[in-house]
Amino acid sequence: MAPLTRFSVAPLHMMTRHLAAVASGRADPDLVIAGARVLSTYSERILPDREVWIAGGRIAAVKPAGSHKGGAKRYDARGGIVAPGLVDPHIHIESSMVTACAYAEAALLNGTTTIFCDSHEIGNVMDVAGVEAMLEDARQAPLSIFLTVPSTVPATSAALETAGGNLTADKIGALFDRWPEALALGEKMDFVQVAMGDERSHAILAAALQRGRPVSGHVYGREFVSAYAASGVTDTHEAIDREIADDMLEAGIWLFLRGGPPTTPWHSLPQAIRTVTELGASHKRIAVCTDDRDADDLLLFGQDWVVREAIKAGMSPEQAWSMGSLHGATRFGVEGEVGGMGGGRRADLVLLDDGMKPVSTWYGGELVVENRAITPVLDAALSSRYRYPEAAYHTVKLPKEIKLVPELPTGPVTVNAIRTELPGITLGHEKIALEPANDWQAHFERHGLCFVTVVERHGKSDGNVAHGLLSNFGLTRGAVASSVGHDSHNIILAGVSEADMQVALRALEATQGGVCVVVDGEVTAMVELPIAGLLSEKRVTEVAEEVKLMKTQWDAAGCTIPYMGFNLIPLSVIPEIRITDKGLVLVPQMEIVPLVEPA
């Protein structure tokens, strides 16, 4: 049997004659899904008593129940709702900690059959080679995966952080020219530089615009919206409230309303959707997306969950499913292939129960999930994996000796501390006066502080290390560490003991990446990520179990924000203060400030 991939279904131009013959009754379909209600994303209605005729992995027709009289294979939907597979318009595969092939398992269980991924994480580690490796991985996956080419690698500049990659306008243009699945420019994160007319930023925008590719965005602050739209950006997933969401719609920017588990920094949908439910905006240019999910949350909170959150927030089921499928497809110009159930579209279909939860999934006409479990067809496809280039397994390059904590101040000083707040996206800048003390522990107990350190791990500096202090993080013993420090993906550590921080650092070096918790010199939890320090080689279900254990130990250590919020602490494009391997960065001023200042 041929591998189950996006390429298993022949292009429409090769199939029109046969599909027309099936639709007109002159040839039999391969499969009839009978006894169904059909959710039309075109008219936003649920149509009763329908059957779906499938041929060559595509939909030939949707007909009234009982229309087919021949002997084609039949699947009885038993009155369930058949809907087009979900289309997630903005995700980062790397956040799931699994490869593209492994990601497909969770996506299909959730009824998602098409995704648009921005692989800027592996691009930040391995430059073009990393992006192309993930594209090769994606081509072998039983899932339709398209690329929004990473646009902001590094997220700021070499003056503010050290990344492993440097995606210039020329490199981005070459990716568009070499890879047909590169359909758009990924989120342009350096919105301040875009608004201020930075030459490099606008050259990257031009590389997409001159090729007719749409540009995805990432922006905070209503004051930036007009300049952002004028620069050619036409979507964003960062609308955090109804006012900026409304501004963006009126500026011609598509909204991708991001839904995420409420315990993470990613659940902005309930506020942003109020532009529709309270201000009366149309939902025609609004989609929903997941953005980031770890392996555990990916299984529990997929695109289907986000759709249900939109229903909970006031949208009808038909509107919400359209926002989860057709709208994302339309934004990127692939609505002729996916997102709806018109003739000629791929037979990427989901059988739903009355609670809008996926029960079964067809991918290119193949039943890959049945009764919420993967089928042997999908299991076989997931058992064959892409092997990443050898260089991807050697990306954590550290000096032999690294000092992980700052010198203890000898007199009264003021420190620039980073204050963490739930859910963990934005961070506060807190100035704290420190009186003399004999050790750091006294400062920690008095002011609720702990160490935070970023270590450059790409081997591109002389061992850059930046020291900082976290306020309100809650860590009272041990250390935590991650090689997934967005977006340059240097190692970020927090702790109250340098000894435990050293154990955590060397544990990540030994595994060539991961996330770990250390208490009293022992690693109590570890998710190993040997591919670029970002990805596991295991199945998504295995990684999900490792992540669950790590989260339990993370909480037991007292951390007040989840580890995915912790990973954002070095992300120097979100206010107010961040820490990179170059030091403490004020945002949006894009200035480095010292940890310690005279009192």
N, C-alpha and C positions, 0 to 999 in steps of 0.2 A: 504494500500500500504506500502511495506517495505521502511524503510528510505533510502534515496539516499546518499550513501557513496562510498568510494573506494571499499568496500566489496560487493557492489551490483552486481558486475560482477564476475562470478565464475572463479576460476583459470583455466588457459589454459589446464592443464592436465585433467580436468574434461570435457572439451568441444571439444576435437579434433575430435571425431567421428562425432559429429553433424556438426561442422564447415566444415569438409571434405564433408559431404553429401550436405550441402548447396552450397559449392563452385563448386561441380561437377554437380549440378542441380538435385540431387535426393531428396532434401528437399527445401522448400521455406524459404527465409530469412524473418526476422521480418520487415525489412525496406529496401527499395531501395532509395538511394539518386541519382536521375537521372538528366540528363541535365547539367552535371558538367564538368569543367576542373579540373584535379587533379594535385596538386603540389607534385611531388615525391621528397622526401628528400634523397632518395637513389641514384637516377641518376641526381638530381638537374635539372629537366625539368618540364615544365607544359604540361601535356598530354591532348589533346583535346578529347571531345566526350566520356566521361567515365561515368560509374555509379558504386556506391559503395553498395555492398551487406552486410547487417549487421544482425547478429544473436546472441542472448544472450549477447548483449552489446559488441560484438567483431566484427571485420571485417572478413567476410568470404572470400571476393574476391573483387578486382577492375576489372571491365569488360568493354568492349566496349559498348557504348550507345546502348540501345535496346536489350541487351542480355537476360534480364529476361522477360519471357512471361507469368509468373503466375500472381496471384492476390495479391501479397504482398503489404503492405502499401507503398506508394510512396511519396517522397518529391522532388519537382521540384526545382533544384538549379538555374534554369533559366540562365544557362551559367556562373554562378559564379565559383570562384576558391575554391575547397575543399582541405584543407590542414590538416595535423596532428595538434592536439592541441599543444600549446607551452609548453615547459618545462623550467622553470626558475631554474638554477642550484645553485643559491646562493641568498637567501633572509633572512630577519629577520622579522617574522610576527609582533613582538612587535613594530617595527618602524611604522607600520600602525596604531597603537593605538587601534586595534580591535582584537577580538579573532579569532582563526582559522576558526570557523564556519562563522563568519562575513566576514573574508578576502575572502572567496570563492566567494562571490557575485561579488566583483570587478574583481577578477582574471578571472572568467568565462565571464564576459562582455568584457574583453580584450583578450579572446581567449586562456587564460592560463588554462591548465587542470592538470598540475603536477608541484609541487614545491619542492625544497630541502631547508628546513629551518634550520638555526642555531639558536637555542633558548637560546643563551648565555645571553640575557638580563634578562629573567625571572630566568635563572640559577644563575645569579649574585645576585638576590634578595632572591630566595627561595631554592637554592641548587637543589638536585636531585628531591625533591618534586615538584618544579616549572617546571622542564623539563618534568616530567612524567604527570603533570596536562595538559600541553600543548599537549602532545602526546595523552592523552585521548580526549581532545578537537578536535585534528586533526582527530581522528578516527571517530568522528561523523560529520565531515564536508563533504559537497558535492564537494570534491576536493581530488586529490591524493597528500598527503603530506608525504614526507619522511624527516628523521632527519639526519643532520650532527651533531654529538654529540658535544656539546660545549667543547672546548679544553683548554680554557684559562680563567678560572674563579678562582681567579680574574685575570685581564688582566696582572698584574705584580706580586706583592707580598704584603703580609701583612705589610711589612716595608714601602710601598709606598702608600697604599690605604686600606680602609676597605670595604669589600664587604659583602653581606649577605650570599653568597655561597662560597664553597671551593670544587671544583670538582677535586678530586685526581685521580690518575691513576686507583686505585681500583674501585672507583665509576664509572668512565667512562667505564671500562671493564664490570662492572655489567650492565650498560645501554645497551651496545652492546649485552650482553648475554640474557637480558630480552625482548628486543624490536626488532622484526624482521625488522621493518621499519627504524632502525638505520643503515644506509648503509655506512656511512663514518665518519671520524673525522672532526669536524668543523674547521673553520679558526684558525690556530695556530698563534695567534697575537704577541706573545712575540718573535719576530724574532731575536732580539739581543741575548736573552738568548739561543735560539736554536742554533744560530751560535757559541756561546761561550761554548756550551756543558753543559748547566745547567742540573743537574741531574733530577729535577722534570719534566722539559719540555720534556726531552728525555724518561722518564718513561711513560709519557702520549702518546707520539708518539708510543712507543713500544706496549702499550695496543691496539692500532688500528692495527699496522703492523702485530703483531703476530696472529691477527684474520683475516688477509687478507683484512682489510678495507683500502680504499684509504684515504689519508690525504689532507685536504684543507689548503690553506695558506693565508698569509697576510704579505707582505714584502715591505719595502721601501728601496731603495738604491741598486745600482748594485753590490756593494761590498759584499752584503749578499747572492746573488742568488746562488752561487756555494755551500756554506755550507748548505743553506736551502734545495736545491735539494738533496744533499748528506744525509740529515737527513730524507728523505722519503717523503717530501712534493711534491705533484704532481698536484696542481692547485693553482691559485691565481686570485683574482678579483682586485688587486691593481696595475696593470700596468698603469702608468700615462703618459708614452710617448713611442715612437716607439723603443728607444734604450733598455730600460729595458724589454719591451715586447719581443724584439728579443732575448735578453739574456735568458729570461725564456723559450721561445720555444726551444732554442738550448740545454737548460739544462733538457729537457724532462718534463717541467711543462705546463699543460694545461692553456690556457688563458681564463678567463671569462671577456669579455670586458663589463665594467659597463657603462650603459647609465643612465643618470639622468637629470631632468630638469636643463637647463643651469644656473638657478638662485641658484642651490644648489651645495654642494661640490662633487656631485657624477657623474659628466659627464666627464669621462675620455676616453670614447670610441673614439672620433674623433682623438685624438693624438695616442693612442695605436694601432689603426687599421692600422696605416701607416706602421707597420711591413709587412703587406700584400700588401697594395696599393702602397708603395714606395720601400720597400726592397725585395719584391718578395716572402715572406714566404707563405707557404700553409695555408689555413684556416681549414685544416682537424682536428686540435686540438685546435680550437678556438670556444667558445660559447659566447653568450651574456647573461647578467643578469641585474637585477634591484638593488640588494643589499638592499637598504633602500628606503621606500616610506611612507609618511604619508597618511592618509585616502584620503585627497583631491588629492594629486599627484598620488596616486594609481589608481584612476579612470581616470585620464587624461594621465598618462605617464606609462602605464604598459609595460609588456614584448613585446607586439605588437609594441609599440612606439619605443622601443629600436631596434627592427628589422628594422623598417623604417629608424631609424637613421643610421644603418649600410648600408642600401641601399643608403642613402644620402651621406655617406662617400666613396662610390665606389663599394660596393658589388652588385652582381645581386640579384633580388628578391628571386630567388631560393636558392642561397647561403645563403643569410641573414636569410631566414626562416629555413633553415637547421641548422644554427648556433643558432637559437632560439628554436629549438625543438630536432632534432636527436642528435646533438652534445652533449648537456647536458645529454641526456639519455644515450648515449654511454659512456660518462665519468664515470657515476655511475653504468654502467652495467645493465640498465633496458631497453635497446633498443629493446628487445624482447617483451616488453609490450607497450611502448609508443614511440613517436618521429617519427614514419613513418606509412605508410598505407599498409604494407604487411599483408597477411592473418594471422589471429590469434591475431593480435594486438588489444588492446582496441579500441573501437569506440569512441575515444576522438577526435572530429573533429571540424574544424572551416570553415565556409563559408565566403570567403573574397570577397570584391569588387576589382576593378582593381587598386585601390590605396593601396592595401594590408591592408585594415582596416576590422576588424571582423564585420560581420553582424549577424551571428547566430552561436551558439555553441552547440555541442552534447557532453554529458559526459556519457560514458558508454552506448552509443546509445540513451540516453534520451535527447530530445531537451530542453535545459535549458535556452538558450538565443535565441530569434527570433526577427529579425529586430531591434537589439540593445536594446532590453528590456527583462528583465527576464520573464520566463514563470511561470504559476501557479505551475508547478512541482518544480521549483527551489524556488519559494516563500514559498512553504510549507516546503521544506527542511531547509530553513533559519529561519523559525519560531520556530523550535525546537532547543534549545541551550543547550550546556554543562554548568553546574554550577561548577565553580571552588571551591576548598576546602575553608572552612571558613577562614583559616589562610591567604589566598591570599588577603583578604580584610582588613588586619590589618598589613601593612608592613611599615608604616611611624610612627616611634617611636622617639619622640623628647623630650629633656629636657624642663622644664617650662621656663627657661630663657636662651637666647642665644645672645651673642654679635656678631653682624653681620658685624661690620666695625673695621678696625685696629685703634690703637692709632695714633693720629696726631703727626708726628715728631716734636721735639722741636728745632732742629738745622739743619744745612745743611746735607743732606743724599743722598745716591743713592738708587733707588728702582729698583728691578727686575720686570719689567712690562711685560704683555702678549700683544703683538700686533696682533690684528685680521686683516686678509686680506681675500678678496674674493678669492675663493669661500668658504673658511672656514675650510678646512681640516688641513693644516699645520698652525702653529702659530709662530710668530716671538718673539725672546727674545730681549727685549729693555731695556737698562739701562738708567734711567732718573735721572738727578740730580735735587733734590728738595731743593729750598731755604726755609728758615723759612716762615710760613704763619699762619694766625690766624684761618683758617678753611680749610677743605678739598676742599671746593668749589673753592678757589683761585687756588689750584693745578689743579683741573679739568679743569677750564677755560684756564689756561696757557698752559697745556700740552695735552689737549684732553683726559682726563682720566675719569674712573668711577670705582666704587667698583666691585669686583667679589668675591664671597664667596661660599665655599662648606661646607655643613653641613651633617655629617654622620647621616643616617636616619634608620639604621637597628637595632639600640639598642645594638650594639656590642662594643661600646667604652664608654668612660666617656663623651660623647657629643663632639666628635672631631669637631672643626671648623677651617677652614683655610681661611685666608684673602689674597686677592690679588688686583691688579689693572689692568684694561683693558685699552689699548691704541687703539684709532681708532675705538672703538665700536660704537660711535655715540650717545649713550644714553644721553639725556640732561635733562630728567625729569622722575620721577617715578621709577619703578623697573620691572624686569621680572624674572621669576623663573620657574624651571622645576624639576620634580622628575625623569627625564630621563637623568641624567648625566652619559653618557657612561664612562666605562662599569660597574662600581660598582653600578651605579644608586643611588648615593647619590643626595641630593638636591643641585642644582647650582642656584645661584641668582646673578643678576647684578643690580646696581642701583646707583643713586646719593644721595639718602636719606635713612638713616637707617630706618626711620619710615615707608616708603613705602616698604622697603625690609621685615620688620617685618610683615606687612599686607600680603604680598605675601607668606611668609613662613607659617603663620598660616592658610591661605586659603588652601594651599596644605595639611597641617595637617588635616584640617576639611574634605577634600574630599578624604583623604588617597592617594593622588597623583594627578598629572596633570601638565599642563603648563598654566601659567597665566601672565597677564599684569596688573600692578597696576599704577594708576596715581592719585596723590593727595588723597591718602588714600582709593581709591575706586578700586575694581577689575573691569576692563573694558572688560576683555575677559578671559575665562577659558575653557579649555578642561579637563573635569574630567576623571581621570584614576584610578578608585578604585581597580582594580585587579592588585596587586603587584606594584601599583604606575606606571603601564605601559599601561594597557589596559582598554578600555571602555566596557560597557555591551551593547552598542547600535549597531544598524545596521551601516554598513559602510557609507551609504549615509547621515545618521544623523551626524555622527562624522565628515564627510567631511565638512558639513556646519559649525560646530563649529570651525574646523581648519581654514576655510576661514576667519571667523570673527577674530580669534586670529591673523592670519597673517596680517590682515588689521591694527589691533591695534599695533602689533609688529612694523610694518613699521612706523606707526604714532609716535611711541615713539622714532624713529630715529635710530634704530638698523641697523648697516651696513651689518651684516651677518645674514642669515636666522636662524630661531630658531633651525633647525636641525644641523646647524654648531655650534650654541651656545651649544647645547647638547654635542658636541665633546670636549669642552674645558677641561673637566677632563680626557680625554682619554690618559692615560700616556704611550702609545706605539707609538705615532706619534710626530715627531719633531715640534718645538725645545723646547718648554716649555709648561707645563700643570699645572693645579692645582687640587689636590685631597684633601680629608679631612685631609691628613697628611702634606700638604704644597705645595710649588712650586717645580715641578719635571722637571729637565733637561733631554731631550731625545736626543740621545740614551745613554747618560752617566748614566742615572738612578740614579741621585743624587738629593737630596733635598737641595734647596738654600733658604736663608731667603728673606722675602719681602724687608726688609730695611737693608742696609749696611752703614757703615761710609763713608762719602764723601771722 
